[in-house]
Amino acid sequence: MMTLNAELALDNEKAELTLTDFDSKVIIFYDKNELTDIKHGLFLFFKDKKFKSIQSTPDHNNIPAADTMVQIIPPKTLDNDDLKQCLTLNDL
């Protein structure tokens, strides 16, 4: 059995899960105006609970209409492009 140490922070705009053992995060945003750190990680966009797109470098001009955004910040040892390829090969 593998044990993971994590921290969870919740508020009205987001849920943030930090995997402390792996120096990585998963942040679920419920308001795209809360996306402030768009230079780090990979972004998944959902509308009406359906997956819409995946982007590695979004800006506020190309963010699709979405009601939920997920930012995945992988450990420094994992490249964003490698993570994106793994996710797209597994048919999100």
Secondary structure, DSSP 8 states (H G I E B T S, - for coil): -----EEEEE-SSEEEEEETTTTEEEEEESSGGG---TTSSEEEEEETTEEEEEESS--TTT--S-SEEEEEE--TTS-HHHHHHHHHHTT-
